[in-house]
Structure formats: structure tokens, C-alpha cells
Amino acid sequence: MRHRMTISILALTAVAITASLGAGSASAATTCSWGGTPDAPTGVFTISPGITNLPAPGALKFRATGQLAGDGPCTGTMTFIGQIDAGSTCDLASFEGDVKGLPGVARFWGKGTLVVPELLYNSAGEIVGADQPEILTEPNRAHLTDCETATGFGGGTFSSTVELF
């Protein structure tokens, strides 16, 4: 598992560097929006129980759903169903689970904070894309202090860009 995590982190870093450099040959074949736009987020996510500033004693249920928009397979509703791993906090969380609604994508994995870049995998375990959800939306800002409470931050809105390679 440690080896897979190291490879995933390296791959995620390579994706981020390539995207920031704007390398033409390594750019995504398809780009979708998921859950609206940063100015008008329509995606919804839930965390149960809510995540706090203390390390989660066990896995937290995680679900994110929103409309896809764009070319090719970027239609319909995409849903992530999974977990936020034990030990995660509001400051740093790792996510993993199943993907429904986007052909060729079966699983997701990510690690981060308010912007959680996630790798997308096909059913064979190969990386087929990435997404960059933005959860620091205007509606969520008022709830960020929920991390300091016993019930925690239980979800809100998001928007994301999905890149399929």
C-alpha cells in the first residue's frame, strides 16, 4: 500500500507540474466541469460524521455529486462514494472510493486540504485522469469554523475541473 501511495503522490505531482507548465503533449484529451463553476458551484458533498481539527478515529463516509459539462463523456451526473481515511483532519485529509457516472473511471484517490487534487483510476487500477475540486466556496466559508466543534464540518458545495488523459 505504501508503494502504491508513493507512486500515486509522484503521479499527482507530475500532473500538477505538467499542468502548470502548460506542456502541450501531456495535456488532457478531455476536460469537463463538474459541479458548476467556482463562481456558481452546484456540486454537493457530505461527510459523516463531520470532519474536525482532531484526527478522525475511523473512516468517515464521503459522498460528492454534481453535473458534468463538456465534450465527449462529460454529460450526466458524476458521484464519488467513499471515505475520508482515519487520521484525517480539516487541515489534511485523504479520500478514496468509487466513481459512478463517468465512463472509463471507476475509482478516485486524493490527499489535500481545501483544494484536494484527486487521481482517477479505471477498473484495472490505471490512472486515467485527475480532478481539482474547489471546496472553499462562498456558501462553505461560514461553516469552516465547524471544524472546531464536536460535530465537525459535514459538507457543502463544490465545483471542479476533471481532466481525462
Summary of the structure (lengths in Angstrom):
residues: 165
radius of gyration: 15.3
end to end distance: 24.1
largest distance: 47.8
contacts: 515
relative contact order: 0.23
helix: 18%
strand: 45%
